[in-house]
Each structure stands twice: as C-alpha cells, then as structure tokens.
Amino acid sequence: MPDSEGYSNMEKETSKSIRSGGRITLQVLAFFACLLILLFLASRLFMEITGAEAKHGYRSRNTVYWDLGQEKKNSLDLLVLGNSEAFASFSPMELWLGGGIPSYLASIPGETMVEMNSILHAALRRQHPKALLIETHALYTDLEPGKADELLLQQAGQNAFQIFRLHNLWKDAIEKPKNKRRVWKGFRLMPTIRPPKQLGDYMKPDDGTEPIDPQNVRILKKIQKICERRGMALLLYSAPSPKNYNMKRHNTLALLSEELGVPYTDLNLKTGEVGIDWTTDSLDGGDHLNLSGARKTTAYLQRVLQAEVPALSDKRSDPDYSEWNGLAARYQKRENRMLAKMRERAAAQGLTP
C-alpha cells in the first residue's frame, strides 16, 4: 500500500495536472474568443467597404446584405425574393406610390434557393415583415446533387461572419467600371426595349409537368416554416417571361402551391389583365421585363397582395415614413424621364408606344 508520502505526491501531481489542464482550457477558450472577435471586426470592416462602394453606385451580388442592414428596423411590411425575374418585375417604389406599402426587393441575378434562404435570414435580423413574396423561377435553378445541406450550412456561417462571404472583395474592385448602378429599394430602372423575335402561344394548354429539384422544394418548405413561426404570409408568383415559363412549369408550380397551401399567381396566364405588350415591355427578347413592364406587374401584384394580406396597410400618411415619400418623389421624377425616352425609342423602332 502507498505510504502517506506517496499519497501526498500523488495529490500534488493530480493538482498540478488539473492546473495545467485548466490553463490549457483557458488558453484554448482565449484563442477562440480572440478568433471570434477578429472575425467579427473583419466582417464589420468588409461590410463597411461594401457599403462605401454601394454609396458610390458600385454593386456586387453581396451588396444586398449591406442594403438590408441600412433599412430602419422593423420598417418593411413586405419582402420580395427571387432571381433576376423578380429583379425585373417588381418595383417597391411603384408599390409605395400605388398602395403605400413599404417593401424591399432583396433579389440578385441567378439567386438560388440557398441564397434566398440566406437573404431571408439576414433580413429577419432587423425586420418583421407581414408578408413574403417569392418569384418562382429560382425553384428551377438546380443545385448540385446532394449539396443543399452543405450549402445551407455554408451560408449560415457567412451570415454569422460576413468576412467569409466578402473575402473576394478585390474581385468586385476590378469589376467596378462595369457595375455602377442606382437602385431604389432593390429595384433598378431598366429602360431598354427589345421584343421577342418569336413569341407564339408560349402558354398553350398542356397537361404535362416539369419536375423541380427536390432540394429546392425542401428549402421552400423551410422558408414556409419560418414564415409560419413569425406570422408572415407567404405568396408565390411567376413573372411574365416567354423564355422561362410554359404550361408544364405552371402545372408543377400550381400543384406545389396547393400542397403548401399558399396563394400562387402566374402572371404568364394574365398578361392581358396585366396589360403586358411584348413589343414594348420586354428588356431582352422575352427573358425579362423592362421598366414599362415592371410598372404593370407591380400594379397587378399590389391588388393581389391587398386581397390576400389585409394586414398590409397604407403608410403614406404615416410621419414615420416621410422619407419614403421623398424618395418616391425622386424616383417618379427619374422614372418619368426614362419612360419618355422609352416612348421615343419605341416610336423610332416602329413599335407601339
């Protein structure tokens, strides 16, 4: 049996080991604490750089995260998400002018469902909108097989520390001369007119369907659960686009919306009601709408939103939104100049003004 001196030595060694282990634990914790602080500070710095560039009109696909952070807390009643089809078909300023609904178009070209989920989470840090409107074309942007969960985790990390998203900021600097543009709550005025060469009856009757990547459906269902938890209405719409929509896609999207129990508006079936004129309302041959087309689709979607989401109220006389009225006046002045130029171009091309 060990004598008392042996026990004493064992206790000393044990105590020494505990102290040593405690120091190592503290060192590890201190290291990670310093790392988190550095990541936080670097993220703040890179977001400030992104913001400084945005103020000078230079934008990248990540600028939307900075933009959302600049909106007054809990000031947005509607958030709109989607890829370039949303980007070209919805104008928050038109919605404000027509119905006084404060909204933001958090759309980027080629936006995937993973990015949509990421932007939504970023927006909900400061906003509690009453409704979320999603343009559906992103559902038809396929993800790499089996990569959805990995990409969602990656985006979550980038939301926590923007440095991971903005570490390639130098690339944006190289592209600056090509990307200078003005946006209005996410919308850009696009006055170019280029009609489709061959339109045809692109929404002709068809009982078929066109499958959607199951990963995208799963992400949409995640988004729906977020909306349900936060008491937000979820609505889907398809922008007019002969290049991207047909009856097979409509049938699939209609079945999906029925499964989810959410309203779905396919504007491709309502071009007459919306007033779309493909000779003057297309930006690039039937892929996206121009400013003229976006005004019409926004006006129609306003009626849909007001019918489906009664909680969306007119804030134009609310003193807390006086800045919106000032911004809308500047927007309308610029818009009218562009519309006049568009009419001139249409007349010069022999198109119906």
N, C-alpha and C positions, 0 to 999 in steps of 0.2 A: 504494500500500500504506500502511496506517496506520503512523505512526511509533511509537516506544516510548512516548511520552507519551500517544498516542491509546489504545494498549493498556492503559496504566495507568488511564486514565479509564474505559474500558470495564469493567475489572475492578472498579473502585470502584463503578460503577453496578450491576454484577451483584451484588456483595457486598451493596450497600445493598438491592437488590430482594429478595435471599434473606432478609436480616434482617427486612425489612418483612413479607415473606410468612410468615416464621416467627412473627413477633409476632401477625399476623392469625390464623394457625392456632392459636396458643396461646390467643388471646382467644376464638375460636370454641369450642375444647375446654373452656376455663374456663366459658364461658356454659352449655354443655350439661351440664357437671358440676354447676354450681350449680342448673340447672333440675332435673336428676335428684334432687339432694339435697332440693330444695324439694318435689318431687312425692312423694318417699319420706316426708318429715316430715309433709306434709299428709295423706298416706294413713294414716300411723300415728295422727295426731290424729283423723281421721274414724272410723277403726276403734275407737279408744278411746271416742269419743262413742257409737257404735253399741253397744259393749259395755256402757257405763254405762246406756244405755236398756234393753238386754236384761236387765240385772240387776234393773231395776225393773219388769220384765214387759212393756215396750213393744217390740214387734217389727215388723219390716218384712220384705219378701221378701229383703232382703240380709243379714239377721241371721245366716243360715246360715253365711256366710263367717267371721264372728266366732266363732260357736259351734264350728265345726270347729277353729279355731285354739286353742281352750281345752282341747281334749281332750289328754290326756297322749300324748306322742309314741309312735308305734307301739303303741298300746294297743287299737286297734279291729281285730277279726278279720273283721268284715263291714260293708260299706257298702251302704245301700239308697237308691236314687234313683228319682224319678218325680214326677208331679204330685200333685194332691190325692187321687187314687185310692190312691196309696202312703201319703200323709199320713194317710188314714183307715183303712188296712187292716193296718198293721204297727206293732207296739209293741216297741221294743228292750228295755224293761223286762220285758215278758212273755217275750221270748226268753231273757233272763237268768234269770228265775225258773224257766223250764221246762228250760233246757239249759245255762245258764252261758256263753253265747256273747256276748262284748262287741260290740255293734253300734251303728250310728248311722243314724238316718233323716234323710238330707240331702234332704228333699223340700220343695217350695214349691208353693202353688196355681198352676196354669197353667204349670208348669215345661215349657219346651220342650226339645227335644233339644240345642239350642245351649247352654242354661243347664245342662242335665245334664252336658254335656261340660266346661263351665267349673267347675262344682262338683266334679266328679271330679278335675280338675287341682289345684284348691285343696286338696282333701282329701289328695291324694297327696304334697303337700309335707311333711306330717308323719306320714302314716300309710302302712302297708304291709299292707293287709287281705289276707286269704286268699281272700276271695270278694266279688263284686259282684252284688247282686240288683237287677234293674230291673223296675219295674212298667211295663207296655207301653202304657198309654193315651197317653203323651206322643208315641208314634210317630204317633198320629192327630191331633196338633196341627200343622196345616200351617204351613209357613214361607212368607214372601213369595217368589215365584218368583225363583230365581237369587241369593238373598240369603245362602245358607248360609255361603259362604266369608267374605263381608264380616262377617257377624255373629260367626263364629268368631274372626276376627282382632280384632274389637272386644272380645270377651270376654277374649281373651288379654291385650290391653292393660289391661283393667280388673283382671285378676288380678295383673298386674305392679304396677299403681298403683291401689289401691282408691279413690283420690280421684275417678277417672273414673266409678266405679260409685256412689259415695256423695255426689256433688256436690249432689244434690237432697235432702239430709238434712232440710232445713227442711220439706219436704212431710210427712215422717214425723212431725215435731213437731206439725203441725196435726192429724194423724190419731190421735195418741196415745190420746185417750179411747176410741176405738173398737177399739184393737188390744192392749189389755192382756191377756196370757195367760201361763200357765205351761206349759212344755214339759219333757218327760222324754226326753233324748237324741233330740230332734227330734219326739217324739210328743206330741200334745195329747189329753187325756181329753175326749171329747165324748159326753155322756150323753143327748142329745135323741133321742126316738123318733118317727119319722114314717114309717109303712109306705107302700109304693107303692099308689096308688089302683087301678091295673090292672096286675097282674103278667103273667099269661098265661105261655105257654111261650116265653120270650124266646130260649131256646137251641134252638128247634126245628130239626130237620135241614134243611140247605140246602147244596147243593154249590157255591154261588157264593163269590166272594171280594170283598173291598173293598180297593182299592189303597191303599198307604201312599205318602206323599210320598217320592220317591226321595232327596231331600236328607236326610230323616230316616234312611233306611236307610243312607246313606253315613256319617252321623255315628255310627250304631250300630256300623258296621264299624270306624270309627276307634277307638271305645271298646273294641271287642273286641281290636284290635291292642295297645292299651295294656295290657289285661288279660294278653294273651299275653306281652308283654315283661316284665311284672312277676310273672308266675307266679300270677296271680289267676284263680280260677274265675269264669265269667260265667254267670248264670242269669236267666231271664225268667219273669215271672208276670203274670197278669191278675187283678185283684181282682174279687170279685163285684159286679156293677153292671148291673142290667137296663137302665138308661138309656144305658150306654156300650158294651155288648158284645152281640154276636149271633154266630150261626154263621159268617156271612161273614167277620167280623173274626177269629174263631177260626181259620178255614181259612187266611187270609192269614198270620197270626202263626205258625201251626204250620209252614207252608211256609218262612217266613223263618228260624225257629229250626232247621229241618232243614238249610237252606242254610248257616247259620252253624255248625252242629254244636254247638249249646248246648241245655241242658235247658230246656223250657218247660212251665209248669204253669198251666193255665187253671182257676181256681177256680170259674168260672161253670158248668163241667161237673161240679163236685164239691161243689155246695152241700149235698147230702145227707151226704156223708162229712165235710165241714167242720162240719156242724150248723147252717148258716145258717137262721134263722127270720125271714122277711121282715116278720113282724108286729112283731118286737121288735128286730131287728138293723140297721135302716136309719135313717140320720140325717135324710135329706131326700127321702123318697119314691122310693128306689131308685137314687139317684145315688151316694151314699157310705155306708159303714158307720159305725155309731156305736161306742162303746166295747165294747159287748157283742159286736158282730160282729168287731171288730178282735182281740179276745182269741181268737176261734175261728180266724180266718185265720192269725194268728201261730203258734198251736199247730200248725196243719197245715203251715205253711211250715217250722217247726222240723224236722219229720220229713223234709221234702223236702231241706232243707239238710244234715242229718246223713247222709242217704243218698247225696247227690251230692257232698258235700265232706267226706271223712273227716278232713281237717286241722283242721276246726272242733272244738275240744276244750272241755271244761267247765272254766271258770276260777273257779268259785265258791269253791273252797278255796285258790286262789292268793292269798297275802298281798298281792301287788301289786295285787289287785283288791278289796281290802277295802272301799274307798269305794263300789264298785258294790253290794255287799251292803247297805250302809247306805242308799244311795239307793233300792234296790229295796224295802226295808222301808217307807220313807216313801211310795213310790209305791203299794205294796199297801194301805197304810192308807187313803190317799186314794181309791184305786180301789174299795175295798170300800164306802166311804160312798156313792160315786156309783152303784155297782151296786144298792145298797139303795134309793136314790131312784128308779132306773130301774124296779125291780120295783114300787114303789109307783105310779109313773106308768102303767106297763103295766096294772096292776090297775084303776086309776081310769078308764082308757080302754077297759076291757073287752077288753084284749089278753091273750094267753097269756104269763104271766110267764116 
